[in-house]
Amino acid sequence: MKTVLIAGASSGIGFEAAKLFLKNGWRVLAGARNQTRMQPLAELGAEIFPLDVCDAQSCKDAAARCDRIDVLVNCAGYGQYGPIECVKEEDAKRQMDTNVFGIVRMVQEVAPIMRKQGSGRIINITSCGGMATTYLGGWYHMSKYAAESLCDALRMELKPFGIRVIAIEPGLVKTGWEAITADHLERAGEGTVYEADCKTVAAVYRAAASWDAVTKPETAAKKIYCAATAAHPKARYLFGFGGRALVAARRLLSAGIYDAVMRKMFGLKVTKKLSGTA
Ligand SMILES: NC(=O)c1ccc[n+]([C@@H]2O[C@H](COP(=O)([O-])OP(=O)(O)OC[C@H]3O[C@@H](n4cnc5c(N)ncnc54)[C@H](OP(=O)(O)O)[C@@H]3O)[C@@H](O)[C@H]2O)c1
């Protein structure tokens, strides 16, 4: 029986991926901080356990649960949105710690096991936002750009040992992500010159949770499963609501037009000149 270890399995993409691997007869080790939300996975046969990817010992304990790991899926992450200058330094560092160093910590524990096996796949959920930046999401995008580069570096380093590294790059997916992102955005903007824009953009993310066109987490789970099982997996899977369009816009448009499109996308006036001393 093949084994998959999923970091960040209590919600959204990781949760659906765990269900899909279980359905296909895999041994699933599912880790996250919130154990209650993983109970349904335990009932389906997953081995659930507490995992905080910001804690090196917690990552070590996770990898020690099995002597064979065929696939590691790094799903743990969130969106620390907010204007660059308004996000507290500790919150910005937490974003990098989770979205970037969280992957690194898991890889440091799992790669030696896979090296011993002479095989394995590491699937990192990055984002289309690792190739294009949207309005007021700077710290999140920096973390995802870093995660993209991390995937490239790991892919080159681990290939000689029979370990494949794959980036999953979703557009907008209906998960817990939108509400968490909107909360951060509103909090960071409060009492600043960016407050009105933060509220407007946050409202769009909250509304997106009910748009039919937004990609379902089950679709993202299928991409992960494909990356885990395809004879010749791609290095990166870019898919989902707005993903390809965003990346193409970043590549093809001038910076000025791209910036205007970003504001327009959230219903903000393009020519607005902000003023204020706060
Ligand atoms: N939804 C989107 O539109 C979208 C688009 C592109 C990329 N992504 C990326 O996809 C990944 C999964 O997000 P999602 O959309 O599925 O959001 P989600 O529903 O909020 O799930 C995030 C998962 O990450 C876990 N997590 C967060 N911090 C953690 C930590 N320190 N240690 C362990 N687990 C942690 C959460 O579990 P606990 O809170 O229980 O620990 C939860 O299981 C993230 O990296 C996200 O940036 C999402």
The ligand as an SDF file (V2000), in Angstrom:
LIG
                    3D

 48 52  0  0  0  0  0  0  0  0999 V2000
   -7.8190   28.6730   -1.9420 N   0  0  0  0  0  0  0  0  0  0  0  0
   -7.1530   29.3140   -2.8910 C   0  0  0  0  0  0  0  0  0  0  0  0
   -7.7210   30.1230   -3.6320 O   0  0  0  0  0  0  0  0  0  0  0  0
   -5.6950   29.0160   -3.1340 C   0  0  0  0  0  0  0  0  0  0  0  0
   -5.1280   29.3980   -4.3530 C   0  0  0  0  0  0  0  0  0  0  0  0
   -3.7830   29.1570   -4.5850 C   0  0  0  0  0  0  0  0  0  0  0  0
   -3.0170   28.5320   -3.6150 C   0  0  0  0  0  0  0  0  0  0  0  0
   -3.5980   28.1750   -2.4300 N   0  0  0  0  0  0  0  0  0  0  0  0
   -2.7320   27.5470   -1.4320 C   0  0  0  0  0  0  0  0  0  0  0  0
   -3.1870   26.2400   -1.1760 O   0  0  0  0  0  0  0  0  0  0  0  0
   -2.7720   25.8530    0.1340 C   0  0  0  0  0  0  0  0  0  0  0  0
   -3.9680   25.2560    0.8610 C   0  0  0  0  0  0  0  0  0  0  0  0
   -4.9120   26.2920    1.1140 O   0  0  0  0  0  0  0  0  0  0  0  0
   -6.4890   26.0840    1.0670 P   0  0  0  0  0  0  0  0  0  0  0  0
   -7.0070   26.9230   -0.0320 O   0  0  0  0  0  0  0  0  0  0  0  0
   -6.8430   24.6650    1.0910 O   0  0  0  0  0  0  0  0  0  0  0  0
   -6.8710   26.8610    2.4170 O   0  0  0  0  0  0  0  0  0  0  0  0
   -7.4910   26.3310    3.7840 P   0  0  0  0  0  0  0  0  0  0  0  0
   -8.8060   25.6810    3.5260 O   0  0  0  0  0  0  0  0  0  0  0  0
   -7.4730   27.4980    4.6970 O   0  0  0  0  0  0  0  0  0  0  0  0
   -6.4550   25.2140    4.2840 O   0  0  0  0  0  0  0  0  0  0  0  0
   -5.1900   25.5590    4.7660 C   0  0  0  0  0  0  0  0  0  0  0  0
   -4.6120   24.3880    5.5130 C   0  0  0  0  0  0  0  0  0  0  0  0
   -3.3070   24.7610    5.9670 O   0  0  0  0  0  0  0  0  0  0  0  0
   -3.1950   24.3660    7.3260 C   0  0  0  0  0  0  0  0  0  0  0  0
   -2.2130   25.1750    8.0210 N   0  0  0  0  0  0  0  0  0  0  0  0
   -2.0890   26.5080    8.0960 C   0  0  0  0  0  0  0  0  0  0  0  0
   -1.0590   26.8460    8.8820 N   0  0  0  0  0  0  0  0  0  0  0  0
   -0.5060   25.6860    9.3130 C   0  0  0  0  0  0  0  0  0  0  0  0
    0.5990   25.3550   10.1450 C   0  0  0  0  0  0  0  0  0  0  0  0
    1.3580   26.3030   10.7320 N   0  0  0  0  0  0  0  0  0  0  0  0
    0.8990   24.0530   10.3620 N   0  0  0  0  0  0  0  0  0  0  0  0
    0.1470   23.0770    9.7820 C   0  0  0  0  0  0  0  0  0  0  0  0
   -0.9030   23.3210    8.9890 N   0  0  0  0  0  0  0  0  0  0  0  0
   -1.2330   24.6130    8.7650 C   0  0  0  0  0  0  0  0  0  0  0  0
   -4.5980   24.5400    7.9040 C   0  0  0  0  0  0  0  0  0  0  0  0
   -4.7460   23.7140    9.0410 O   0  0  0  0  0  0  0  0  0  0  0  0
   -4.7570   24.1730   10.5740 P   0  0  0  0  0  0  0  0  0  0  0  0
   -5.2350   25.5780   10.6180 O   0  0  0  0  0  0  0  0  0  0  0  0
   -5.6870   23.1760   11.2140 O   0  0  0  0  0  0  0  0  0  0  0  0
   -3.3580   23.9830   11.0200 O   0  0  0  0  0  0  0  0  0  0  0  0
   -5.4300   24.0020    6.7400 C   0  0  0  0  0  0  0  0  0  0  0  0
   -5.5310   22.6070    6.8200 O   0  0  0  0  0  0  0  0  0  0  0  0
   -2.1980   27.1180    0.7900 C   0  0  0  0  0  0  0  0  0  0  0  0
   -0.8000   27.1030    0.7040 O   0  0  0  0  0  0  0  0  0  0  0  0
   -2.7530   28.2260   -0.0740 C   0  0  0  0  0  0  0  0  0  0  0  0
   -1.9390   29.3740   -0.0480 O   0  0  0  0  0  0  0  0  0  0  0  0
   -4.9040   28.3870   -2.1750 C   0  0  0  0  0  0  0  0  0  0  0  0
  1  2  1  0
  2  3  2  0
  2  4  1  0
  4  5  1  0
  4 48  2  0
  5  6  2  0
  6  7  1  0
  7  8  2  0
  8  9  1  0
  8 48  1  0
  9 10  1  0
  9 46  1  0
 10 11  1  0
 11 12  1  0
 11 44  1  0
 12 13  1  0
 13 14  1  0
 14 15  2  0
 14 16  1  0
 14 17  1  0
 17 18  1  0
 18 19  2  0
 18 20  1  0
 18 21  1  0
 21 22  1  0
 22 23  1  0
 23 24  1  0
 23 42  1  0
 24 25  1  0
 25 26  1  0
 25 36  1  0
 26 27  1  0
 26 35  1  0
 27 28  2  0
 28 29  1  0
 29 30  1  0
 29 35  2  0
 30 31  1  0
 30 32  2  0
 32 33  1  0
 33 34  2  0
 34 35  1  0
 36 37  1  0
 36 42  1  0
 37 38  1  0
 38 39  2  0
 38 40  1  0
 38 41  1  0
 42 43  1  0
 44 45  1  0
 44 46  1  0
 46 47  1  0
M  CHG  2   8   1  16  -1
M  END
$$$$
